[in-house]
């Protein structure tokens, strides 16, 4: 396992993060505990959950594990999220001070801790003023309930606005962003990645294997039967099968991943994870697993360094479609500036 700092903070985390969305659903409590133990044994120190994962059960499972393993728990950097509905009332969701206060306290209770290292806003809230959310988070840091905060699923302008609003008021600034990012989903490179680099936020990519598409197990025009990536329901997690299967780019990327994996003597999943981990601004790659075997295969990517040629091949074949403006040649040409005689 390798380690780095959590965004621009001074806290050190493993470059792979254990995602726990499956805990309490696809992975029962016993299996979830075994997965955590395997992650910790491999040197993993970063655990990510959310209040809505299995309606709070994921946090409860983690909380009981932490209580039963105090020595290991002391070395873990714990992250959770709030924003989505945890009840039927009109204030049981969102990023208002009222909801976040209750959501954070409830998460702390389920986890059995007095504070979490990273509290993340699970998605943007167009109803709540940004100042209200940021002020609550600054207060939560001051109260010792959280050490840092970050975002998930934010757009580039939302990240930038939040960073500079916090700085303008002298409030604690965000340190991370958790977006979907993988060889099949790279559109965040247009605006989101630059915004994070500018603001000093570390990326925590979720779905780095594109829901299993980058593991090499799918075949063109052959919809998977039996167990899906999220359990025994063959339709769950397969909503995007048709459109993704129909794209020639999908299979060009998958073929390249398989070829590079063979040349490197590793699995396609490890190859795809290594590519994500090598991208600018990435702090830690979130691994989701419902079995120990899945986790152990993915963990091997932590120490995998692809060659420059292998990285370039994967980047070239998976390049996101570039709209003509403002990202294409016309837009780039308008922004480009060269100094005569300069380097």
N, C-alpha and C positions, 0 to 999 in steps of 0.2 A: 504494500500500500504506500501511496505517496501523500504528501500533505501540503497545504497551502493556506493562506489566510482567507477568512470569510469576507470577500469583497475588499473594501478599503479598511476594514477593521483590523484589530490586532489578534483576534481569536483564530486559532489554527484548527482546520478541519481536514478530514480525509478527502481526497479528490474524487472519491465515490461516496454517494450518500444513499442510505437505505430508505426508499420510499415505502410507505406502509398502507397504501390504499386498499390492498387486498386483505389486510388484517380484519378478522371478524366476518368476512364474507367468503372469499375464495380460499383463504387460509384460516383454519380454526386457531384457537388460542395456543394449543400445544405446538402446532406447526409454526405459528408466528414466533413463538419463543425460541424455537430451534433456529429459525431464520436469523433472528437478532443475534443469537449466540454465534452462529457461523460468521456473521458479518463482523462482530467484535473480535472473534478469533483471528480473522484475516487482517486485523488492524484498522477496521472501519471505526470512525468516531462521530459520524454525522447522521442523525436520524430525523426524518421528515414525516409529519403527519398533518392532519387537519380535523377540525371538529366534525365536518360532514362525512368523513370516511366511516362508512358503516354506522352512520348516525351516532357518532361518539364512541362506538365500541372499539375502534382502532386505538384511540387515546387511552381507553380503559385498560386494554390489553397491555399497552406499553407501560402504563402506570404500574400495573401489578408486576410486570417484569422488572422494572426499575427498583421497586421495593424489595424484590427477592434477590437482586444482584447489586447491592449498594456500591461495591468496589468498582464494577464495570460502569455503573450508572454515573459515577463521579467523573469518568473520562469522556462521557458522551456529550456532544453538542446537540441540543434538542431544539427542533423547529416545529411550529404548528401554524395553523392559518385560521382566519375568521372572515366571514362576509356572507356566505350563503345561508339559506333558511335552516334554522334549528328549532322551528316551531311554526305554528299556524297564524300567529299574530302579525299585524302590519309592521311591528318593530322588531320582529324576530329575524331580521336579515339586514344587510347593508353595512355601511361604514360610518354610521352615526356614532357619536359618543355613547349614546344610550345602549345601542346594540353591542358595540365593541367592548364596553365595560363588562357586560354580562357574559359575552362570548369568551373573553379572556379569562374571567374568573371561573367559568364553567370548565374551560380547557385545563386550567391549573388544577382544579379539583379532580377531574378525571385522570390527569397524569400523576397526581399525587405529589406535586412539586410546588414550591413557592414562587418560582419564576422559570421562564423559558429563555433560551439564548436568542432565538430568532422568532419574531412574530410577524406573519406575512398576511397582507391584504390579498385575499384569494382572487379578487377581480375588481375592476374599477366600479365605482358607484356614482352614476350620473346625478343622483338626487342629493346626496350629501355634499356640502361645500368641502373642498379639499382642505381648507384651513382647519375645519373642525376635526377631520380625521388625523391630520398631522399633529395638531395640538394634543389630541388624546394620546397619540403614540409617544410624543415627547414627555407627557406626564407619566405614562406607563414606565418609561425608562427611568425617570426621576424617582418613581415610587419603588423601583427595584423589581417590578414584575416581569420586565423584559430587558434584555441587554441590548438588542438591536432590533430593527424592523426592516422589512422588505416588501416587495410586491410580487404578484403573480398575474400573468396574462394581461399586462398593461401594454399600451401602445407607446411608441417612441415619444410623442409629444406629452403624454401623461407622465412618463418617467421624468422628462426634463422639467416639466412644470412643478412636479413634486420636489425634485432636488433643489431647484432654485427658490421655491417658496419657503422650504425649510431653512435654507441658508439665509434668506432675507430676514427672517424673523429670529434667527439665532437658535432655532430648534434643532434637535437631533436629526441628522439626515439619514436617508435609507442606505442600506449597504448591499442589497441583493435584488435580483429579479428572477422569478421562476417562469420561464416560457416553454412552450413546446419547441424543440429544436432537434433535428436529425437530418440525415442525408436526403430524405424525401420532403422535409418541411424546413425550408431555409429562408422564407420570405422575411424573417425578422432581421436579416442582414441589411435590408434596405434602410431601415430607420431605427429599429429597436436596439440592435447591437451598437451602432454609433452613439446612440443616446446613453447607453450604459457605460461605454468607454469614456464618454465625456463627463458623466456624473460620478464615475468611480464605483459603479455597481458591478458586483460579480454575478455572472449568469449561473443559474442552477437548472439546467435543461431537464424537462420531464419528457417522457416517451422518447428516449434516445434511440430506441429500436423501432420506432414508428409502429407501435402496436404489434410487433412480431414480424413485420414485413422484411426487416433487415437481418433476420436470423437465417435466411436461406431455406426456410421450410415451406414457403409458398411457391406454387407453380402457376405459370400463366394459364388463365381460363379454367383453372381447377379450384373452385371454391372449397376451402377446408371443410371437412366433415368431422363430426364428433366434437371433441373438446376444443373450445376456442381459447384464445389467450387469457380470457378472464373467467374460465370455469367450464362447466359441462354444457351450458346452453350454447348450441352451435351458432346462434345468431348474435350473441352478445360480443361486442367488440368488432363485429363484421359489417357495421353500417356503411363503411366507406369502401367495401370490397369492390363493388361494381365500377364506380368511377376511377378508383386507383388502378384496378386491373386493366382498364381500357386505355390508360396512358402509356405510351411507348417509353416515356422517360422512366416510369416506375421500374420496368424490367431492365432497362439499360443500367440503372443504378444497382439493382439487385444483382445483376450479372457481374458488374464491376466489383461489388463487395465480395461475392463468392470467389472471383478470380484472385483478388488481392489476398483474401484469407488463405487460399491455397498456396500462394507464393510465400506468404509469411509463416505458414505452418500453424495457423490458429483458426478459430471458428469465425464464421461471418459475424456473429453477434459481437465478439471481441473486437473485430475490425471496425465495425460501425461505432462502437463505444469509444475506441481509441481515436477515431476521427473527430468525434464531438469534443472529447476532452482536450484535443489539440487546438481548438478554435479560440480566437481572441475573446477575452473577457470571461471565459468559462472558469468557474471556481470549482464546482463539484457536479458530477453527473449523477442524476437520480436513477437508481436501479429499482425497478419494481419486480417482485417475484412472489409466486404463490407456492414454490417448492424450494427446498434447500439446493437441489440440483441446478435449478435455473440460476439461483444466486451465485453459486460457486463458479459456474461457467462465466458469468458476467464479471465476477471479481478478478478474473485473470487478466482483464483488460487494463487494470490499474497500472501495471508495469510494462505495458506494451507500447513501444515507440515505433510507429510506422515510418518508413523512409520518406524523404521529401518527394520522391517519385510516386510512391504509393498514395501519399496524401494528395498530391497534385492530380492524380488520375481520378480519385474519388471526388475531389472538389470540382473538377471539370465536367464529369459526367452528370453530376447532381446539381449543377449551377441553376439557381432559380430563374424562372422566366423573367426577363428584364423588360418592363413596359417602356415604351419609347420616351415618355416624359412623366415625371422629371428625373427618372433614374437612368434612362438609356443614353445613347451617344449624344443626343441633343442636349439633355439636361447636364450631363457631365461636361460637355464642351462649354456651356454657359458658366459653369462654376470654376472651370479650370483657369489657373493663372500661372504663367511662366515668366520668370525673370530673365531678361536678355543676358546671355553669357553666364547665367547661374547654373548650378548643378541640378 
